[in-house]
Amino acid sequence: MKLLVKLALLTSAVAMGAEFTYFEEGGVGPSHWANLHIEDNQCGGTLMTSGYGQSPVAIFDQHECETDMSAYSFQPGDCSWDDLIFSIGSHGVKVSKGEGCSLGSMTIPHTSNTFDALHFHVHTSSEHTIDGHFYEAELHVVHQEETGESLAVFGMMLSSSREAEDHAGFENLLRGWEKVANLAEAECADANRRQLENGFEVIQQRVTCPAIGTGLVEELPFADPEEILDVYDLPTTPKFGVYTYKGGLTTPPCTEIVNWNVLDTPTLISQNQMDRLYKLTLCYVDTETCQHATIASRDGFTSRPPQNLMGRKIVHRCRVCEKCDTIVDSAPTFIMNDDEQTEESINVNYGDDDENLGLALGLFAAGATLLLLAFVAYHVYALQQAQRNHRLAVSNRIAQHIALTKSTNQLSRVEIITELEKYGEFMTKVQFEDLIGSGKVGCMTDGDANALFAALDDGKGKAKSSEVVSMLLSAGSALHAGAITDDDSA
C-alpha cells in the first residue's frame, strides 16, 4: 500500500476519534488497538518483518554517545504564524502548514533523502520514556520522505516549572489553539444543540471541564504574525542530542514506517503554559455534538504506552561531546615508564613460566568472575532504579492530574481507589504520601496518611496496594469527609 494511502487511513482514524481511545473502557483503548478493524492495522506488530517495529519505546542512555551530529541538517521553512492552520480534535492539538508555504525539512543519518515537515501535534504525557522518566508532554514534528517511502519524526519532550519563563514560540502556539477553542465554545454556546453521541458524556465524567460557553479565554494576538516559525528552534537549548531508532506511528494503524529522532533534552515551558495545553486537550468541544469530546485516558493523557524494543538498537548522537568523558573502553591500556619495564624484565624467572601462567590464568578467571558479578549487580540495581523512577513518574502524573481538576479536594473514595490500583502490587511510603497527603484528597492530613501506611508497612518501606484499597473501603465515608483518625486507620 502506498504511503499516501496509509496517511489517509491515519487521518481518517484520528478524525473519527471513536475508532480508538486512550482509555481502556469500551474495548478500543491501547491494549485493544491490535484488534481494531482498520485496514492495514499493524498495532499488533509485524514481528520486525518491516525492519522497523512498534513505537513508542523506553529509551535508556547507555553512555554510548556518538558525536557525529553532522549527519543531521535542519532547514527552516517559510510559514509565518498567520500562515499556519491550527486545529483541535478529540485526540488533542495540531498545527499544519498553510497552502504555499513550508514548515521546513531535515536530513537524517543513513539516508541522503530530504524529509519535509507536514504537521506537528502534542501528546499529553510523553510517549517515550528516557531512563524510566515520563515527561508532562511530547511534541512530534511529522515529516515525509521526499520519495514517499517513509516518515520521520522530530520529537521533543515538554517539561514545565513554576520558575520557568513563558516559552515565546510555544506561547504563540497556545494563542493559535485558544482562538480555535474559543470559536468552538462560542458556536456551541449559541446553538441549541446538546446531542449526546459516541458516549462522550461517559468519557467526560473522568475530566472536570468548564461548562460549554463559560470556558472562553482572553484571546491574545501573535507577538508578530509575520514572524517565520522555525520548528527546529523550539528546543530551549541548541546543545540537544538525539536518540534515533526505527519504529512506527503511535496511533492506529501503527504503521511501521517511521524513523524516530527523539531529543535527549526537554524543552522547558512555564507551568501556566502547560496547564493551558492540558485544558485545550481535555476540554475540547466537538462542534458536531457540542459535548466535551476528548479521547484521553482516565488520567487525562493522550499517549500510547512504551512498546517492546525487540532487539532494535537505539543510537544516541550528541551535538557536543560533554558525555564522552563517561565512556570507558572495554579493555583499558596500562602504560609503564621505561625504568619499571626494565626492572620487571630483570626480575622475571623464566624457569617458572608454567607456574606464572597458571597464576595469571587463575587471576584472570577470578577477575572475570568479579566483573560478571559486578555487571549482574549493576543491572539489578539499574532495573530497580528504573522501576522506582517509573512509580515516581506515575505518582507525579496523578498529582498533576489532581492539580488540574476543578476542585482539588473533592475526589471521591472510588476515584482514589482507582488511582491507587495503578501502582501495581506494592507502593512506597513516598508514593502513598504524594497521592494521599498534602490535603489533595478531602481534608486528610499527612498524619492521617502516615497512620494508614503504618498499619500496612511490610517492614521494607512498602505496602500492598490491595490492602490500602481494602482499608479505604473499610474507612467508609469518613475518608471523603476528612474525618479519619489514627483509631480508624488501626
C-alpha angles and dihedrals in degrees: 000000000000118000093241090058090050090051090051090053091050092049091049093050093049094044093053091048095185091077088078138005139186094236120079100222111100097034099264099091124117095280089058099043092100089063098048115124095238120134114257090006109182099171089115090059131245095246088254093295087131091056089236119072139196128315151257106037138183109260120208120188107229092181090245092131119176110208098202102107088151088095086072125074127174123203115192119225131230102240113127121210089259090055094058125100111223120197139170123201139168087276096053141262128339141176124203130186118260124241113283098015137089131232090204138261141241142198120220136197121288095022134070093201121109122241115211120210113242104175143321134226139177131237117206105235114017119275096207120055124212115209089342094307124130118205126212094252142353127217120208124198103198117210132186122215112245089238091053091236101117147354132244128203126206100202131186134182118235119215130176137207133183088227094051121101121235113281104238097213094043090048089061090050091053092049091053093050093044090056089055091047091051092052091054092045092050094047093052094042090057096042121082092224125119099155114170112222141160093005094288091149091058091046093051095053085081095058129052110222132166116264113271110272093027097069094077116133131201107274113229123192124236112274088239116000091195094053115115115242114228106193090191090059094059094091110097092226129044090209095076121138127208135234108208131190141141117263145128145264113297093220128058130317082034091203112194099232104103130116101205122212110180119183115235093214122065122233109240121223131168123271089244091056092049091050090051091050092053092047091051090052100041100038098045113148119220106218091204093061102015088228130123099260112182116149091203122136123264088270092052096257129139097193134114116230117252115277133218112285091211095200097311116147121236112205120204114209119188127205090208129027098239092125096047091090089067094055112100123190115240091235111042117204119226117204124202126196120246095258094055091047093051094048091050091052093052095049098050114111105215091194090070097056095124092048092047091048092051091048091049092050091048092050090047092052091048091048092048090050091050091048091050092050091047090049092051092045092050093051093047088051092045091051092050091049091048091051090048092049090049092052091048090049090053089049090051090048092054093046090051092049091051090050091053096052118100096244112030095190099050106077112137123233090250091054091049091052091049090054092047091055089063092071094072122225098331137030131190127237090249091054091046093052092044091057102034103025134071092054094285093130118049110304097315115146129212087256091058090050092048092050092051092048094047090061091056105036109127091205094262098079093265136105132200110255090215090057091049089053091048092052092048090052092050090048088067122187091340089087095059091046091052091236099126113132134186088265092055092051093048 
